[in-house]
Amino acid sequence: MSDEKGILNPAFPQNLWENNFIPGDNKVQVDMLLTYDTLADLEKEIEMGFKEGMIIDFQQLDKLLLTLKKGK
């Protein structure tokens, strides 16, 4: 978690997040790897609404990709 300037808040769990976008035939595979220091950090993030936040993120990504596709 960070503020609007991107400064991390050490009170929240941190993770290493890697994204890879792999193009295919008329689709893109999104490969995500999140690495946590401890299981407790992962569990805390899940309790804080990680799943719900990711659903919103993917909905936004879908909208962006549709916009980019229409722009061609």
Rosetta constraint file for C-alpha pairs under 8 A:
AtomPair CA 1 CA 8 HARMONIC 5.84 0.50
AtomPair CA 1 CA 9 HARMONIC 5.84 0.50
AtomPair CA 1 CA 12 HARMONIC 6.28 0.50
AtomPair CA 1 CA 13 HARMONIC 7.65 0.50
AtomPair CA 1 CA 14 HARMONIC 7.39 0.50
AtomPair CA 2 CA 6 HARMONIC 5.17 0.50
AtomPair CA 2 CA 7 HARMONIC 5.09 0.50
AtomPair CA 2 CA 8 HARMONIC 4.22 0.50
AtomPair CA 2 CA 9 HARMONIC 5.45 0.50
AtomPair CA 3 CA 7 HARMONIC 5.52 0.50
AtomPair CA 3 CA 8 HARMONIC 6.76 0.50
AtomPair CA 3 CA 9 HARMONIC 7.46 0.50
AtomPair CA 10 CA 14 HARMONIC 7.62 0.50
AtomPair CA 13 CA 36 HARMONIC 8.00 0.50
AtomPair CA 13 CA 41 HARMONIC 5.12 0.50
AtomPair CA 13 CA 42 HARMONIC 7.42 0.50
AtomPair CA 13 CA 44 HARMONIC 7.25 0.50
AtomPair CA 13 CA 45 HARMONIC 6.70 0.50
AtomPair CA 14 CA 36 HARMONIC 6.77 0.50
AtomPair CA 14 CA 37 HARMONIC 7.82 0.50
AtomPair CA 14 CA 41 HARMONIC 7.40 0.50
AtomPair CA 15 CA 34 HARMONIC 6.33 0.50
AtomPair CA 15 CA 35 HARMONIC 5.39 0.50
AtomPair CA 15 CA 36 HARMONIC 4.74 0.50
AtomPair CA 15 CA 37 HARMONIC 7.10 0.50
AtomPair CA 16 CA 33 HARMONIC 7.96 0.50
AtomPair CA 16 CA 34 HARMONIC 5.60 0.50
AtomPair CA 16 CA 35 HARMONIC 5.08 0.50
AtomPair CA 16 CA 36 HARMONIC 6.73 0.50
AtomPair CA 17 CA 32 HARMONIC 7.21 0.50
AtomPair CA 17 CA 33 HARMONIC 5.86 0.50
AtomPair CA 17 CA 34 HARMONIC 4.59 0.50
AtomPair CA 17 CA 35 HARMONIC 6.60 0.50
AtomPair CA 18 CA 32 HARMONIC 5.73 0.50
AtomPair CA 18 CA 33 HARMONIC 5.22 0.50
AtomPair CA 18 CA 34 HARMONIC 6.50 0.50
AtomPair CA 19 CA 30 HARMONIC 6.99 0.50
AtomPair CA 19 CA 31 HARMONIC 5.79 0.50
AtomPair CA 19 CA 32 HARMONIC 4.69 0.50
AtomPair CA 19 CA 33 HARMONIC 6.70 0.50
AtomPair CA 20 CA 30 HARMONIC 5.88 0.50
AtomPair CA 20 CA 31 HARMONIC 5.08 0.50
AtomPair CA 20 CA 32 HARMONIC 6.49 0.50
AtomPair CA 21 CA 28 HARMONIC 6.37 0.50
AtomPair CA 21 CA 29 HARMONIC 5.80 0.50
AtomPair CA 21 CA 30 HARMONIC 4.80 0.50
AtomPair CA 21 CA 31 HARMONIC 6.39 0.50
AtomPair CA 22 CA 28 HARMONIC 5.50 0.50
AtomPair CA 22 CA 29 HARMONIC 4.98 0.50
AtomPair CA 22 CA 30 HARMONIC 6.39 0.50
AtomPair CA 22 CA 31 HARMONIC 7.59 0.50
AtomPair CA 23 CA 27 HARMONIC 6.27 0.50
AtomPair CA 23 CA 28 HARMONIC 4.47 0.50
AtomPair CA 23 CA 29 HARMONIC 6.34 0.50
AtomPair CA 24 CA 28 HARMONIC 5.58 0.50
AtomPair CA 24 CA 29 HARMONIC 7.28 0.50
AtomPair CA 36 CA 41 HARMONIC 6.46 0.50
AtomPair CA 36 CA 42 HARMONIC 6.28 0.50
AtomPair CA 37 CA 41 HARMONIC 6.91 0.50
AtomPair CA 38 CA 42 HARMONIC 6.77 0.50
AtomPair CA 39 CA 43 HARMONIC 6.17 0.50
AtomPair CA 40 CA 44 HARMONIC 6.06 0.50
AtomPair CA 41 CA 45 HARMONIC 6.29 0.50
AtomPair CA 42 CA 46 HARMONIC 6.28 0.50
AtomPair CA 43 CA 47 HARMONIC 6.23 0.50
AtomPair CA 44 CA 48 HARMONIC 6.25 0.50
AtomPair CA 45 CA 49 HARMONIC 6.72 0.50
AtomPair CA 45 CA 50 HARMONIC 5.77 0.50
AtomPair CA 46 CA 50 HARMONIC 4.78 0.50
AtomPair CA 46 CA 51 HARMONIC 6.51 0.50
AtomPair CA 49 CA 53 HARMONIC 6.10 0.50
AtomPair CA 50 CA 54 HARMONIC 6.12 0.50
AtomPair CA 51 CA 55 HARMONIC 6.34 0.50
AtomPair CA 52 CA 56 HARMONIC 6.54 0.50
AtomPair CA 53 CA 57 HARMONIC 6.23 0.50
AtomPair CA 54 CA 58 HARMONIC 6.15 0.50
AtomPair CA 55 CA 59 HARMONIC 6.24 0.50
AtomPair CA 56 CA 60 HARMONIC 6.23 0.50
AtomPair CA 57 CA 61 HARMONIC 6.20 0.50
AtomPair CA 58 CA 62 HARMONIC 6.06 0.50
AtomPair CA 59 CA 63 HARMONIC 6.39 0.50
AtomPair CA 60 CA 64 HARMONIC 6.23 0.50
AtomPair CA 61 CA 65 HARMONIC 6.08 0.50
AtomPair CA 62 CA 66 HARMONIC 6.21 0.50
AtomPair CA 63 CA 67 HARMONIC 6.25 0.50
AtomPair CA 64 CA 68 HARMONIC 6.24 0.50
AtomPair CA 65 CA 69 HARMONIC 6.04 0.50
AtomPair CA 66 CA 70 HARMONIC 6.16 0.50
AtomPair CA 67 CA 71 HARMONIC 6.30 0.50
AtomPair CA 68 CA 72 HARMONIC 6.92 0.50
